[in-house]
Amino acid sequence: MTEHEVKLLTRALLEWGGPAHCSDEIAVGMGFASAQHLFDQCQRLRKALGEDAPLGAADWARTLLATEIVFVSDLAGSGVEWSTTTGYDDAATIRMLRMIQRKLARTVSPYYGKRPSE
């Protein structure tokens, strides 16, 4: 993962504590126990990404899914406000997100169509 890709993931996880609107149901669908658990885990995952600490497949899957939802969804995530709240251009974000998806494909493949959990 490049430095820019890690920064994007870290910033996306931060959005969950800000403009994004997460319900317990959405958090559970992303593999977290509740919205509060999502907020707590986002903090842990941001720290791990910043320290280049190893993450398990479930953590990578939750990180990727949380990033995808917070970027795109206007109902639950940052959506149309993404570029305003993060400073990341939508077009650049989707290009980088596609690179991240390709890099993580093998790691997160056990969770395709499934809720990422331990």
Steps between C-alpha positions, in 0.01 A plus 500: 500500500641840405515792741221676307278192515554466875418869546177457306391201709594680821305811397199292399492328839512842666184603312299252708562715806397815314254566220401138435178367654536140608222294652556181693352306208746645249791445740399135548479456123859625474614242759490710816286423807336845509551860391701564818715197424557641150619831647731322745639267236553782251729662755692173546520439124622856430774451758598163353512646148710792621746266670506255208387231743380173348123464456307178465276428203183595692650835599601570140152405381333726759738784416432468128122471539486791746701709253278407204181584689618822660628628165197416287192500722324830555250329732752343737841637405653828391369461146471829312691675780801267466722746315403783737562307821809308390665719240511200264359548150235241410671393177838460669338312787330246275823439307691441823221290645507274193876452550442413866222256408731323255781480756269362770300264275679182602504595869132592525365237258374271781254778587353562154125504551544441874513715812868542596548363850761307689 
